[in-house]
Amino acid sequence: MDVPEGGTVESAWKAIIARHPDLARYRPYTLFAVGHDYVEPDHRLGPDDELCLFPPVSGGSASRRPFCGRGER
Amino acid sequence: MIENSSADIFAVVDQPLSPDEIAARVDDPGAGGVVIFSGVVRNQTDGRPVKFLEYEAHNPMAEAKMREIGVAIRARWSGVRRVAMLHRVGRLEIGEASVLIAVSAAHRGDAFEACRYAIDTLKRTVPVWKKEHFEDGEVWVGLQGG
C-alpha cells in the first residue's frame, strides 16, 4: 500500500480505510507501532517504516479486562 | 552496577513454561530472594466458562518491550540481580502458565516490587493478544469496547 512520502500514520490509516472500510469501526481500539515502538497518529512515516496496526494488547492472564486506553484493569 | 544484565532473558515461546527453569535463569550468588510470578489460564471470565485460550504475539516487538521493562527495573531497583520474562503463545489449557516472570534481588523488597512492576507493565505494553474460547463461541479480548 502506498502512502504519500512524509505522510503521517493518520494518512496511512485513511488509505487503509479507503480500501477496507470495515476496519473503520475499530479505530477507537487500534494501536499503531513503527518498528518496536508505539506511535501516535501524527507520527511521520519514513520510506522504509513498517506500520503495524494492533488491537488492544491482552497478554498475561490474571486481569479481568485488558488495558484499553482508559486506565482500567 | 548492572554486570548481570546481559544474562537477563526476555522471550516469546511456544512451549510449556517451567517455574523451575525460569528460577534457574535468575540464579545469582548475590541474590537473597527470588520472586516468581506465574500467570495461569483461568476457567471462567465473568462467570462464563472458558474452554481454552489462544495467544498470539508480535514476537520481535514483544521481546523488545519486555527488554525495555528489564531496563526500567534495573534503573529503578538497584538491588535487582537478574530478570527473566517469558510469554507463551499458541493454545493453552486451563491451569497452564501463559506468562512467567522471575526477579532475583539482594533483598526481597526489590524482588517483590520489581516483579509486580514487570507484570503490570507487560499487560499494558507488550503486544500479545488473547482469544477466549467458550462453549458457545470465541472472542479476542479487548475488542468488546473495554
Backbone of each chain as ProteinMPNN parsed JSONL, in Angstrom:
{"seq_chain_A": "MDVPEGGTVESAWKAIIARHPDLARYRPYTLFAVGHDYVEPDHRLGPDDELCLFPPVSGGSASRRPFCGRGER", "coords_chain_A": {"N_chain_A": [[0.843, -1.195, 0.0], [0.602, 2.188, -0.88], [1.51, 5.258, 0.54], [1.53, 8.827, 0.718], [4.803, 10.28, 0.535], [6.441, 11.164, 3.525], [4.094, 11.232, 4.78], [1.663, 10.924, 7.423], [0.9, 8.661, 10.162], [-1.802, 8.864, 10.45], [-2.633, 9.529, 7.849], [-1.962, 7.199, 6.56], [-3.707, 5.47, 7.829], [-6.137, 6.453, 6.829], [-5.83, 5.744, 4.152], [-5.855, 3.008, 4.363], [-8.422, 2.558, 5.363], [-9.883, 3.429, 3.207], [-9.546, 1.352, 1.499], [-10.324, -0.835, 3.007], [-13.087, -0.548, 4.311], [-14.521, -1.714, 6.399], [-12.873, -1.777, 8.579], [-12.969, 0.629, 9.846], [-14.559, 0.963, 12.129], [-13.038, -0.047, 14.151], [-11.227, 1.789, 14.95], [-11.218, 3.213, 17.515], [-10.007, 1.321, 19.125], [-7.564, 0.776, 18.167], [-4.054, 0.364, 18.096], [-1.025, 1.906, 17.08], [2.101, 1.049, 15.659], [5.535, 1.516, 14.916], [8.365, -0.072, 13.805], [9.708, -1.15, 16.796], [8.226, 0.348, 18.47], [5.43, 2.043, 19.92], [3.419, 4.459, 18.265], [2.041, 7.762, 17.787], [-0.919, 9.038, 16.083], [-0.079, 11.291, 14.635], [2.478, 10.823, 13.908], [5.203, 10.925, 11.649], [5.79, 9.035, 8.758], [8.627, 7.24, 7.61], [10.586, 6.33, 4.639], [11.176, 3.519, 4.725], [9.716, 2.552, 6.789], [7.845, 0.234, 8.723], [4.547, -0.051, 9.295], [2.521, -1.042, 11.931], [-0.689, -2.21, 12.842], [-2.433, -2.617, 15.729], [-4.711, -4.465, 17.784], [-6.068, -3.801, 21.117], [-3.69, -4.703, 23.578], [-3.444, -7.854, 25.307], [-1.951, -9.507, 26.989], [-0.497, -11.809, 29.416], [-2.564, -13.113, 32.067], [-4.048, -12.687, 34.276], [-5.734, -10.535, 34.728], [-9.033, -9.1, 34.715], [-9.984, -7.619, 32.604], [-8.405, -6.28, 29.721], [-6.021, -3.589, 29.25], [-7.351, -0.714, 27.796], [-6.783, 1.838, 26.992], [-8.007, 3.51, 28.738], [-7.202, 3.297, 31.233], [-8.254, 1.497, 33.008], [-8.302, -1.669, 34.753]], "CA_chain_A": [[0.0, 0.0, 0.0], [1.402, 3.407, -0.956], [1.016, 6.486, 1.155], [2.401, 9.931, 0.299], [6.045, 10.372, 1.283], [6.325, 12.124, 4.612], [2.74, 11.175, 5.316], [1.567, 10.526, 8.816], [0.162, 7.442, 10.469], [-3.21, 9.174, 10.188], [-2.887, 9.445, 6.401], [-1.917, 5.773, 6.222], [-4.97, 4.891, 8.3], [-7.186, 6.832, 5.873], [-5.634, 4.938, 2.945], [-6.28, 1.644, 4.702], [-9.885, 2.566, 5.478], [-10.437, 3.558, 1.862], [-9.523, 0.029, 0.879], [-11.026, -1.776, 3.889], [-13.993, 0.297, 5.118], [-14.992, -2.431, 7.589], [-11.958, -1.578, 9.713], [-13.144, 1.968, 10.427], [-15.18, 0.913, 13.465], [-12.068, -0.481, 15.172], [-10.282, 2.864, 15.233], [-11.031, 3.545, 18.934], [-9.254, 0.276, 19.831], [-6.366, 0.451, 17.397], [-2.745, 0.904, 18.469], [-0.111, 1.977, 15.951], [3.502, 0.853, 16.013], [6.545, 1.518, 13.866], [9.498, -0.766, 14.408], [9.344, -1.758, 18.069], [7.661, 1.376, 19.35], [4.107, 2.586, 19.635], [3.476, 5.849, 17.787], [0.776, 8.491, 17.754], [-1.408, 9.225, 14.703], [0.598, 12.372, 13.9], [3.852, 10.397, 13.609], [5.505, 10.921, 10.214], [6.383, 7.77, 8.327], [9.8, 7.297, 6.746], [10.482, 5.491, 3.44], [11.228, 2.074, 4.98], [8.998, 2.206, 8.02], [6.773, -0.755, 8.689], [3.498, 0.367, 10.228], [1.683, -2.131, 12.434], [-1.945, -1.838, 13.499], [-2.713, -3.63, 16.741], [-5.825, -4.33, 18.731], [-5.556, -3.628, 22.48], [-2.922, -5.881, 23.995], [-4.098, -8.59, 26.386], [-1.062, -10.565, 27.449], [-0.685, -12.251, 30.79], [-3.827, -13.848, 32.152], [-4.644, -12.55, 35.595], [-6.666, -9.417, 34.895], [-10.365, -9.385, 34.186], [-10.099, -6.968, 31.308], [-7.121, -5.677, 29.37], [-5.906, -2.145, 29.127], [-7.931, -0.239, 26.544], [-6.543, 3.262, 26.835], [-8.748, 4.306, 29.707], [-6.542, 3.14, 32.521], [-8.869, 0.494, 33.893], [-7.751, -3.01, 34.594]], "C_chain_A": [[0.882, 1.251, 0.0], [0.718, 4.544, -0.216], [1.987, 7.587, 0.743], [3.665, 9.993, 1.156], [5.926, 11.472, 2.338], [4.943, 12.159, 5.216], [2.746, 10.689, 6.754], [0.861, 9.172, 8.946], [-1.323, 7.653, 10.155], [-3.541, 9.047, 8.701], [-2.844, 7.992, 5.941], [-3.216, 5.092, 6.639], [-6.104, 5.201, 7.303], [-7.083, 6.008, 4.591], [-6.105, 3.506, 3.174], [-7.811, 1.559, 4.744], [-10.553, 2.69, 4.111], [-10.521, 2.193, 1.192], [-10.32, -1.005, 1.688], [-11.963, -1.018, 4.835], [-14.465, -0.384, 6.406], [-14.125, -2.166, 8.818], [-12.22, -0.278, 10.46], [-13.674, 1.909, 11.861], [-14.203, 0.485, 14.559], [-11.09, 0.622, 15.576], [-10.119, 3.163, 16.727], [-10.163, 2.536, 19.68], [-7.911, -0.011, 19.176], [-5.118, 1.156, 17.933], [-1.864, 0.885, 17.224], [1.315, 1.772, 16.447], [4.361, 0.92, 14.76], [7.801, 0.923, 14.479], [9.04, -1.436, 15.681], [8.712, -0.756, 19.03], [6.264, 1.783, 18.93], [4.272, 4.034, 19.19], [2.07, 6.446, 17.793], [0.351, 8.694, 16.294], [-0.674, 10.324, 13.925], [2.066, 12.038, 13.588], [4.076, 10.345, 12.101], [6.244, 9.649, 9.829], [7.565, 8.011, 7.405], [9.654, 6.281, 5.62], [10.429, 3.983, 3.737], [10.494, 1.657, 6.247], [7.948, 1.134, 7.767], [5.766, -0.356, 9.757], [2.67, -0.846, 10.628], [0.436, -1.551, 13.087], [-2.311, -2.962, 14.454], [-4.061, -3.391, 17.4], [-5.245, -4.113, 20.129], [-4.819, -4.887, 22.919], [-3.614, -6.547, 25.184], [-3.246, -9.765, 26.841], [-1.282, -10.883, 28.915], [-1.953, -13.069, 30.88], [-4.578, -13.568, 33.438], [-5.626, -11.395, 35.738], [-7.996, -9.756, 34.256], [-10.509, -8.802, 32.788], [-8.782, -6.295, 30.989], [-7.187, -4.166, 29.373], [-6.473, -1.702, 27.793], [-7.8, 1.258, 26.419], [-7.319, 4.122, 27.801], [-8.222, 4.093, 31.118], [-7.215, 2.143, 33.454], [-8.102, -0.808, 33.791], [-8.628, -4.002, 35.338]], "O_chain_A": [[1.811, 1.353, 0.801], [-0.489, 4.756, -0.336], [3.149, 7.306, 0.45], [3.605, 9.783, 2.367], [5.391, 12.551, 2.084], [4.644, 13.004, 6.06], [3.726, 10.115, 7.229], [0.314, 8.629, 7.986], [-2.005, 6.753, 9.666], [-4.594, 8.526, 8.334], [-3.59, 7.595, 5.046], [-3.757, 4.256, 5.915], [-6.917, 4.334, 6.98], [-8.095, 5.618, 4.009], [-6.68, 2.878, 2.286], [-8.409, 0.614, 4.229], [-11.631, 2.143, 3.875], [-11.441, 1.916, 0.422], [-10.911, -1.927, 1.127], [-11.664, -0.865, 6.02], [-14.774, 0.29, 7.389], [-14.58, -2.311, 9.952], [-11.748, -0.101, 11.583], [-13.28, 2.713, 12.706], [-14.491, 0.632, 15.747], [-10.233, 0.418, 16.434], [-8.991, 3.352, 17.181], [-9.636, 2.847, 20.748], [-7.201, -0.932, 19.58], [-5.12, 2.361, 18.186], [-1.943, -0.037, 16.413], [1.69, 2.256, 17.515], [3.973, 0.447, 13.692], [8.25, 1.357, 15.54], [8.085, -2.212, 15.662], [8.667, -0.979, 20.239], [5.952, 1.86, 17.742], [5.152, 4.747, 19.673], [1.065, 5.735, 17.804], [1.162, 8.542, 15.38], [-0.647, 10.296, 12.694], [2.801, 12.878, 13.068], [3.258, 9.798, 11.362], [7.2, 9.243, 10.49], [7.518, 8.875, 6.529], [8.728, 5.47, 5.624], [9.706, 3.252, 3.061], [10.644, 0.528, 6.715], [7.263, 1.13, 6.744], [6.073, -0.323, 10.948], [2.18, -1.585, 9.775], [0.494, -0.542, 13.788], [-2.478, -4.111, 14.046], [-4.496, -2.25, 17.552], [-4.032, -4.232, 20.305], [-5.272, -6.003, 22.662], [-4.288, -5.882, 25.971], [-3.746, -10.87, 27.051], [-2.145, -10.299, 29.571], [-2.383, -13.659, 29.889], [-5.638, -14.149, 33.673], [-6.289, -11.282, 36.769], [-8.072, -10.599, 33.362], [-11.091, -9.426, 31.901], [-8.11, -5.791, 31.888], [-8.253, -3.559, 29.483], [-6.113, -2.26, 26.757], [-8.644, 1.893, 25.787], [-7.292, 5.349, 27.695], [-8.75, 4.653, 32.079], [-6.773, 1.971, 34.59], [-7.34, -1.019, 32.848], [-8.344, -5.2, 35.336]]}, "seq_chain_B": "MIENSSADIFAVVDQPLSPDEIAARVDDPGAGGVVIFSGVVRNQTDGRPVKFLEYEAHNPMAEAKMREIGVAIRARWSGVRRVAMLHRVGRLEIGEASVLIAVSAAHRGDAFEACRYAIDTLKRTVPVWKKEHFEDGEVWVGLQGG", "coords_chain_B": {"N_chain_B": [[25.789, -0.525, 38.483], [25.42, -3.078, 36.79], [26.206, -5.642, 36.076], [25.17, -8.107, 35.472], [23.227, -7.845, 33.604], [23.29, -8.652, 30.946], [22.713, -11.263, 31.05], [20.065, -11.437, 31.438], [16.779, -12.539, 30.486], [14.405, -12.449, 27.885], [11.669, -13.489, 26.309], [9.467, -14.811, 23.768], [7.704, -17.739, 23.65], [6.777, -21.037, 22.407], [6.318, -23.242, 23.866], [5.511, -25.27, 26.787], [5.749, -23.562, 29.95], [8.193, -23.492, 32.533], [8.394, -23.119, 35.949], [10.603, -23.895, 37.506], [12.707, -23.85, 35.683], [12.805, -21.133, 34.96], [13.413, -19.997, 37.378], [15.98, -20.935, 37.688], [17.194, -19.443, 35.737], [17.499, -16.944, 36.813], [19.204, -17.278, 38.818], [21.639, -16.297, 41.164], [24.587, -15.538, 42.862], [24.604, -13.3, 44.465], [22.045, -12.881, 45.212], [19.378, -12.585, 47.526], [16.805, -13.165, 47.518], [14.212, -14.566, 45.505], [11.605, -13.814, 43.385], [8.834, -15.168, 41.816], [6.459, -14.743, 39.34], [3.584, -16.268, 38.134], [1.379, -16.346, 35.564], [-1.703, -17.749, 35.029], [-4.016, -19.734, 33.092], [-7.345, -19.091, 33.54], [-10.473, -20.652, 34.49], [-12.823, -19.367, 33.861], [-14.508, -16.417, 32.652], [-15.83, -13.6, 33.906], [-17.838, -15.246, 34.928], [-18.483, -16.856, 32.816], [-17.899, -19.963, 31.436], [-14.65, -20.928, 30.414], [-13.129, -22.657, 27.77], [-10.581, -23.012, 26.577], [-7.582, -21.076, 25.926], [-6.144, -18.931, 23.438], [-3.14, -17.624, 22.38], [-1.516, -14.942, 20.703], [1.348, -13.237, 19.403], [3.277, -10.304, 18.548], [6.187, -11.156, 17.881], [9.014, -10.085, 17.73], [8.652, -7.401, 18.57], [7.375, -7.793, 20.99], [9.356, -9.056, 22.494], [11.216, -6.998, 22.516], [9.811, -5.059, 23.961], [9.562, -6.33, 26.427], [12.221, -6.441, 27.099], [12.697, -3.712, 27.454], [11.241, -3.326, 29.774], [12.835, -4.738, 31.535], [15.134, -3.138, 31.51], [14.104, -0.81, 32.636], [13.483, -1.745, 35.173], [16.02, -2.273, 36.224], [16.999, 0.279, 36.347], [15.473, 1.353, 38.336], [15.364, -0.289, 40.622], [17.999, -0.899, 42.424], [18.935, -3.089, 43.718], [18.283, -5.311, 42.291], [19.207, -8.356, 40.795], [18.951, -10.246, 38.657], [16.737, -10.602, 35.81], [14.008, -12.27, 34.365], [11.756, -12.881, 31.754], [9.117, -14.573, 30.338], [6.818, -15.217, 27.773], [4.208, -17.246, 26.785], [2.903, -18.498, 23.667], [0.221, -19.601, 21.458], [-2.042, -22.433, 21.765], [-3.471, -22.685, 24.952], [-4.263, -24.595, 27.794], [-6.701, -24.767, 30.497], [-5.334, -23.718, 33.558], [-2.708, -23.82, 32.729], [0.449, -22.111, 32.467], [0.673, -18.875, 31.148], [2.351, -16.772, 31.242], [5.525, -16.159, 32.664], [7.427, -14.635, 35.136], [10.474, -13.844, 36.565], [12.387, -12.542, 39.182], [15.416, -11.86, 40.654], [16.938, -10.624, 43.596], [18.992, -8.682, 45.831], [17.687, -8.243, 48.21], [14.419, -9.067, 49.486], [12.389, -7.109, 49.17], [12.913, -5.482, 46.901], [12.753, -7.469, 44.951], [10.059, -8.341, 45.068], [8.698, -5.916, 44.46], [9.746, -5.229, 41.934], [8.967, -7.395, 40.392], [6.194, -7.212, 40.461], [5.887, -4.761, 39.179], [6.836, -5.523, 36.68], [4.915, -7.416, 35.645], [2.593, -5.87, 35.666], [3.286, -3.832, 33.878], [3.868, -5.262, 31.572], [1.314, -6.131, 30.836], [0.194, -3.836, 29.846], [1.854, -2.935, 27.786], [3.166, -4.889, 26.205], [2.979, -6.453, 23.095], [0.837, -8.756, 22.92], [-1.79, -10.998, 22.338], [-4.981, -12.29, 23.28], [-7.234, -14.895, 22.833], [-10.339, -15.91, 23.81], [-11.88, -18.966, 24.195], [-15.068, -20.148, 24.331], [-17.811, -22.301, 25.347], [-19.81, -21.671, 23.58], [-18.767, -20.067, 21.606], [-16.227, -17.652, 20.554], [-13.825, -15.126, 21.383], [-11.744, -12.329, 20.742], [-9.93, -10.865, 23.214], [-10.468, -7.584, 24.35], [-11.557, -6.278, 22.219], [-14.11, -5.639, 22.757], [-14.825, -3.212, 23.508], [-13.792, -2.359, 25.862]], "CA_chain_B": [[26.215, -1.916, 38.735], [24.484, -3.953, 36.073], [27.085, -6.612, 35.418], [24.479, -9.331, 35.069], [22.067, -7.55, 32.754], [23.349, -9.373, 29.677], [22.185, -12.611, 31.266], [18.611, -11.374, 31.54], [16.157, -13.237, 29.369], [13.088, -11.935, 27.513], [11.376, -14.302, 25.13], [8.149, -15.376, 23.454], [7.966, -19.159, 23.381], [5.562, -21.804, 22.085], [6.398, -24.479, 24.642], [5.089, -25.073, 28.185], [6.69, -22.805, 30.783], [8.577, -24.192, 33.752], [8.882, -22.239, 37.019], [11.951, -24.313, 37.924], [13.703, -23.381, 34.71], [12.97, -19.677, 34.988], [14.121, -19.709, 38.634], [17.404, -21.19, 37.442], [17.739, -18.396, 34.873], [17.809, -15.738, 37.596], [20.098, -17.69, 39.899], [22.755, -15.361, 41.289], [25.144, -15.675, 44.216], [24.326, -12.097, 45.239], [20.613, -12.78, 45.466], [18.858, -13.065, 48.801], [15.407, -13.519, 47.304], [13.739, -14.722, 44.136], [10.147, -13.791, 43.284], [8.352, -15.654, 40.522], [5.031, -14.586, 39.067], [3.078, -17.149, 37.099], [0.01, -16.038, 35.148], [-2.247, -19.009, 34.529], [-5.308, -19.658, 32.397], [-8.466, -19.284, 34.456], [-11.535, -21.452, 33.868], [-14.033, -18.601, 33.556], [-14.388, -14.97, 32.534], [-17.106, -13.018, 34.331], [-18.82, -16.297, 35.141], [-18.692, -17.638, 31.602], [-16.849, -20.989, 31.426], [-13.668, -20.869, 29.337], [-12.62, -23.985, 27.393], [-9.128, -22.852, 26.47], [-7.185, -19.771, 25.401], [-5.194, -18.916, 22.333], [-2.346, -16.395, 22.423], [-0.648, -14.579, 19.583], [2.208, -12.099, 19.736], [4.23, -9.758, 17.578], [7.33, -11.638, 18.664], [10.175, -9.201, 17.94], [8.296, -6.229, 19.367], [7.075, -8.258, 22.349], [10.627, -9.267, 23.188], [11.822, -5.68, 22.732], [9.092, -4.374, 25.048], [9.939, -6.974, 27.686], [13.59, -5.983, 27.403], [12.565, -2.353, 27.998], [10.805, -3.466, 31.166], [14.025, -5.142, 32.283], [15.993, -1.956, 31.645], [13.451, 0.09, 33.6], [13.625, -2.35, 36.508], [17.392, -2.083, 36.709], [17.19, 1.702, 36.642], [14.658, 1.748, 39.481], [15.677, -1.099, 41.81], [19.428, -1.188, 42.294], [19.256, -4.386, 44.311], [17.898, -6.424, 41.411], [20.361, -9.048, 40.212], [18.607, -10.738, 37.316], [15.32, -10.549, 35.433], [13.639, -13.159, 33.251], [10.335, -12.786, 31.397], [8.75, -15.461, 29.238], [5.384, -15.284, 27.472], [3.91, -18.357, 25.881], [1.851, -18.294, 22.664], [-0.403, -20.834, 20.988], [-3.205, -22.865, 22.545], [-3.184, -23.018, 26.347], [-5.391, -25.194, 28.506], [-6.953, -24.232, 31.834], [-4.303, -24.029, 34.548], [-1.353, -23.695, 32.196], [1.032, -20.776, 32.62], [0.853, -18.107, 29.918], [3.487, -15.868, 31.439], [6.358, -16.361, 33.861], [8.394, -13.564, 35.382], [11.309, -14.118, 37.737], [13.32, -11.473, 39.537], [16.243, -12.107, 41.831], [17.455, -9.37, 44.147], [19.739, -8.841, 47.071], [16.704, -8.304, 49.287], [13.107, -9.452, 48.957], [11.546, -5.969, 48.818], [13.155, -5.143, 45.497], [12.294, -8.561, 44.092], [8.598, -8.281, 45.01], [8.251, -4.704, 43.765], [10.137, -5.274, 40.521], [8.161, -8.425, 39.721], [4.864, -6.622, 40.314], [6.014, -3.76, 38.12], [7.03, -6.21, 35.397], [3.673, -7.984, 35.104], [1.648, -4.781, 35.408], [3.706, -3.113, 32.672], [3.699, -6.202, 30.453], [-0.084, -6.197, 30.411], [-0.146, -2.599, 29.146], [2.734, -2.543, 26.684], [3.738, -5.964, 25.379], [1.978, -6.835, 22.092], [0.372, -10.141, 22.97], [-3.263, -10.996, 22.291], [-5.582, -13.485, 23.864], [-8.575, -15.243, 22.339], [-11.017, -16.808, 24.743], [-12.79, -19.925, 23.559], [-16.145, -20.572, 25.223], [-18.627, -23.395, 24.809], [-20.698, -21.213, 22.515], [-18.173, -19.042, 20.744], [-14.868, -17.233, 20.865], [-13.687, -13.675, 21.287], [-10.44, -11.732, 21.023], [-10.099, -9.983, 24.351], [-10.075, -6.195, 24.126], [-12.32, -5.664, 21.121], [-15.511, -5.501, 23.152], [-15.08, -1.822, 23.89], [-13.196, -2.065, 27.174]], "C_chain_B": [[25.237, -2.882, 38.07], [25.261, -5.065, 35.375], [26.376, -7.87, 34.934], [23.377, -9.088, 34.04], [22.093, -8.316, 31.439], [22.807, -10.792, 29.814], [20.667, -12.607, 31.4], [17.991, -12.01, 30.299], [14.73, -12.727, 29.161], [12.678, -12.653, 26.228], [9.899, -14.66, 25.024], [8.41, -16.816, 23.03], [6.653, -19.885, 23.07], [5.555, -23.16, 22.803], [5.919, -24.203, 26.066], [6.184, -24.397, 29.009], [6.939, -23.543, 32.093], [9.092, -23.212, 34.803], [10.292, -22.61, 37.48], [13.013, -23.77, 36.981], [13.905, -21.877, 34.796], [13.65, -19.258, 36.298], [15.616, -19.898, 38.434], [18.025, -20.068, 36.613], [18.079, -17.118, 35.634], [18.698, -16.061, 38.807], [21.297, -16.743, 39.954], [23.286, -15.443, 42.711], [24.882, -14.459, 45.094], [22.868, -11.945, 45.617], [20.257, -13.318, 46.845], [17.4, -13.456, 48.686], [15.094, -13.63, 45.829], [12.214, -14.707, 44.175], [9.771, -14.237, 41.877], [6.855, -15.389, 40.428], [4.65, -15.525, 37.938], [1.64, -16.753, 36.79], [-0.57, -17.283, 34.501], [-3.638, -18.815, 33.938], [-6.428, -20.038, 33.358], [-9.634, -19.969, 33.73], [-12.813, -20.671, 33.567], [-13.683, -17.126, 33.399], [-15.757, -14.376, 32.822], [-18.203, -14.086, 34.413], [-19.073, -17.196, 33.935], [-17.568, -18.675, 31.49], [-15.956, -20.883, 30.19], [-13.168, -22.287, 29.053], [-11.101, -23.978, 27.293], [-8.837, -21.469, 25.914], [-6.186, -19.952, 24.271], [-4.466, -17.581, 22.383], [-1.57, -16.215, 21.137], [0.178, -13.378, 20.012], [2.882, -11.562, 18.482], [5.586, -10.031, 18.232], [8.478, -10.652, 18.835], [9.845, -7.982, 18.789], [7.989, -6.637, 20.808], [8.369, -8.456, 23.135], [11.317, -7.935, 23.455], [11.143, -4.95, 23.882], [9.409, -5.014, 26.395], [11.353, -6.558, 28.1], [13.563, -4.569, 27.986], [12.136, -2.393, 29.468], [12.002, -3.842, 32.045], [14.968, -3.964, 32.525], [15.414, -1.001, 32.694], [13.581, -0.443, 35.024], [15.024, -2.091, 37.063], [17.683, -0.618, 37.047], [16.515, 2.088, 37.956], [15.003, 0.989, 40.751], [17.126, -1.592, 41.723], [19.795, -2.551, 42.866], [18.917, -5.575, 43.43], [19.135, -7.031, 40.76], [20.06, -9.548, 38.808], [17.097, -10.712, 37.104], [15.099, -11.534, 34.289], [12.135, -13.042, 33.016], [10.076, -13.668, 30.186], [7.243, -15.38, 29.026], [5.167, -16.397, 26.471], [2.829, -17.963, 24.886], [1.337, -19.645, 22.187], [-1.604, -21.173, 21.858], [-2.778, -23.262, 23.951], [-4.443, -23.535, 27.031], [-5.544, -24.536, 29.878], [-5.83, -24.673, 32.787], [-2.877, -23.926, 34.04], [-0.862, -22.254, 32.338], [1.195, -20.109, 31.26], [2.052, -17.177, 30.028], [4.211, -16.236, 32.727], [7.336, -15.208, 33.946], [9.168, -13.913, 36.638], [12.274, -12.964, 37.944], [14.103, -11.92, 40.759], [16.836, -10.783, 42.279], [18.18, -9.65, 45.449], [18.785, -8.995, 48.255], [15.3, -8.448, 48.711], [12.24, -8.28, 48.512], [11.689, -5.595, 47.351], [12.597, -6.215, 44.574], [10.771, -8.533, 43.944], [8.138, -7.087, 44.17], [8.548, -4.764, 42.266], [9.291, -6.289, 39.756], [6.743, -7.898, 39.473], [4.85, -5.588, 39.191], [6.087, -4.435, 36.745], [5.718, -6.748, 34.84], [2.663, -6.875, 34.807], [1.992, -4.055, 34.108], [3.543, -3.988, 31.438], [2.271, -6.154, 29.923], [-0.515, -4.944, 29.656], [0.631, -2.41, 27.855], [3.193, -3.663, 25.758], [2.675, -6.477, 24.4], [1.726, -8.343, 22.035], [-1.151, -10.079, 23.029], [-3.809, -12.359, 22.666], [-6.977, -13.693, 23.285], [-9.18, -16.252, 23.301], [-11.99, -17.691, 23.972], [-13.786, -20.407, 24.605], [-16.886, -21.744, 24.592], [-19.39, -22.949, 23.563], [-20.088, -20.113, 21.653], [-16.771, -18.681, 21.187], [-14.76, -15.732, 20.668], [-12.247, -13.26, 21.56], [-10.638, -10.716, 22.124], [-9.632, -8.573, 24.006], [-10.859, -5.508, 23.034], [-13.792, -5.485, 21.461], [-15.822, -4.079, 23.595], [-14.633, -1.505, 25.292], [-14.066, -2.516, 28.29]], "O_chain_B": [[24.344, -3.428, 38.718], [24.997, -5.383, 34.216], [26.899, -8.608, 34.099], [22.674, -10.02, 33.65], [21.04, -8.604, 30.871], [22.482, -11.442, 28.82], [20.051, -13.67, 31.469], [18.583, -12.022, 29.219], [13.954, -12.591, 30.107], [13.282, -12.44, 25.178], [9.188, -14.794, 26.02], [9.237, -17.076, 22.156], [5.569, -19.416, 23.417], [4.87, -24.095, 22.389], [5.914, -23.055, 26.511], [7.375, -24.625, 28.799], [6.033, -24.135, 32.679], [10.105, -22.547, 34.587], [11.088, -21.729, 37.807], [14.068, -23.299, 37.406], [15.034, -21.393, 34.716], [14.384, -18.27, 36.322], [16.422, -19.121, 38.945], [19.211, -19.765, 36.749], [18.861, -16.298, 35.152], [18.906, -15.227, 39.689], [21.895, -16.425, 38.927], [22.508, -15.42, 43.664], [24.928, -14.556, 46.32], [22.496, -10.975, 46.277], [20.758, -14.356, 47.277], [16.818, -14.007, 49.621], [15.635, -12.891, 45.005], [11.599, -15.486, 44.903], [10.314, -13.751, 40.886], [6.086, -15.759, 41.314], [5.318, -15.569, 36.905], [0.777, -16.82, 37.666], [-0.008, -17.815, 33.543], [-4.336, -17.851, 34.252], [-6.46, -21.139, 33.909], [-9.759, -19.872, 32.509], [-13.783, -21.245, 33.071], [-12.688, -16.65, 33.945], [-16.719, -14.61, 32.09], [-19.344, -13.852, 34.016], [-19.799, -18.185, 34.034], [-16.396, -18.299, 31.451], [-16.444, -20.763, 29.066], [-12.826, -23.028, 29.974], [-10.426, -24.837, 27.86], [-9.75, -20.768, 25.478], [-5.494, -20.965, 24.164], [-5.099, -16.526, 22.423], [-1.044, -17.165, 20.557], [-0.235, -12.6, 20.873], [3.038, -12.272, 17.488], [6.069, -9.234, 19.036], [8.892, -10.394, 19.965], [10.646, -7.569, 19.628], [8.31, -5.902, 21.742], [8.463, -8.069, 24.3], [11.936, -7.758, 24.504], [11.808, -4.297, 24.686], [9.514, -4.313, 27.401], [11.64, -6.352, 29.279], [14.321, -4.263, 28.907], [12.602, -1.604, 30.29], [12.158, -3.33, 33.154], [15.527, -3.816, 33.612], [16.14, -0.459, 33.527], [13.769, 0.327, 35.966], [15.184, -1.734, 38.23], [18.502, -0.318, 37.916], [16.934, 3.039, 38.616], [14.943, 1.553, 41.844], [17.427, -2.57, 41.038], [20.844, -3.105, 42.537], [19.225, -6.716, 43.775], [19.996, -6.319, 40.244], [20.828, -9.301, 37.878], [16.303, -10.786, 38.042], [15.905, -11.618, 33.363], [11.342, -13.097, 33.956], [10.724, -13.533, 29.148], [6.474, -15.463, 29.984], [5.846, -16.482, 25.448], [1.936, -17.182, 25.216], [1.926, -20.689, 22.467], [-2.12, -20.328, 22.588], [-1.858, -24.059, 24.135], [-5.533, -22.988, 26.867], [-4.645, -23.846, 30.357], [-5.436, -25.84, 32.812], [-1.934, -23.942, 34.832], [-1.651, -21.309, 32.33], [1.772, -20.684, 30.337], [2.687, -16.841, 29.028], [3.594, -16.577, 33.736], [7.989, -14.85, 32.966], [8.574, -14.244, 37.664], [12.894, -12.475, 37.0], [13.524, -12.311, 41.773], [17.19, -9.934, 41.462], [18.01, -10.695, 46.077], [19.036, -9.771, 49.177], [15.026, -8.008, 47.595], [11.441, -8.421, 47.586], [10.695, -5.413, 46.648], [12.029, -5.9, 43.528], [10.247, -8.68, 42.839], [7.297, -7.229, 43.282], [7.712, -4.398, 41.439], [8.94, -6.06, 38.598], [6.17, -8.115, 38.406], [3.935, -5.546, 38.369], [5.478, -3.974, 35.779], [5.436, -6.549, 33.658], [1.953, -6.938, 33.803], [1.104, -3.704, 33.331], [3.127, -3.511, 30.383], [2.047, -6.139, 28.712], [-1.489, -4.983, 28.904], [0.127, -1.789, 26.919], [3.575, -3.393, 24.619], [1.594, -6.889, 24.821], [2.306, -9.078, 21.235], [-1.724, -9.213, 23.69], [-3.209, -13.404, 22.415], [-7.793, -12.772, 23.255], [-8.604, -17.307, 23.567], [-12.815, -17.206, 23.197], [-13.412, -20.991, 25.622], [-16.621, -22.126, 23.452], [-19.593, -23.721, 22.626], [-20.808, -19.323, 21.043], [-16.198, -19.314, 22.074], [-15.505, -15.14, 19.887], [-11.607, -13.765, 22.482], [-11.441, -9.794, 21.977], [-8.552, -8.381, 23.447], [-10.834, -4.282, 22.929], [-14.618, -5.218, 20.588], [-16.943, -3.778, 24.006], [-15.041, -0.493, 25.862], [-13.713, -2.345, 29.457]]}, "name": "protein", "num_of_chains": 2, "seq": "MDVPEGGTVESAWKAIIARHPDLARYRPYTLFAVGHDYVEPDHRLGPDDELCLFPPVSGGSASRRPFCGRGERMIENSSADIFAVVDQPLSPDEIAARVDDPGAGGVVIFSGVVRNQTDGRPVKFLEYEAHNPMAEAKMREIGVAIRARWSGVRRVAMLHRVGRLEIGEASVLIAVSAAHRGDAFEACRYAIDTLKRTVPVWKKEHFEDGEVWVGLQGG"}
